[in-house]
C-alpha cells in the first residue's frame, strides 16, 4: 500500500506542476480544468489503480483551488 500512495503523491506533484505551467488564460474555465484533468487521469492511470475515487474527480479537487477565475 505505501507504494500506491507514493505513486499517487508523485502523480499529484507532476500533474500540479503541469497545470501551473499553463498560462492563466488556460486555467480559468471549468471546461479547461475538466479537459486537463481527464487527460492527466489517462496519462497517469497507473497511479490510480487502487483508488476508490474516480481519478478525474480526484484531479479536479487538486486543480480547482489553483484555478484563476476571472483573472
PESUL-V546280 format. One record per run of one state. SS is the DSSP state (@ for helix, = for strand, . for the rest). FROM is the first residue (numbers start at 0). TO is the last residue. If there is no record, write none. Layout:
SS | FROM | TO
SS | FROM | TO
This chain:
. | 0 | 0
@ | 1 | 20
. | 21 | 22
@ | 23 | 26
. | 27 | 28
@ | 29 | 42
. | 43 | 43
@ | 44 | 47
. | 48 | 53
@ | 54 | 63
. | 64 | 70
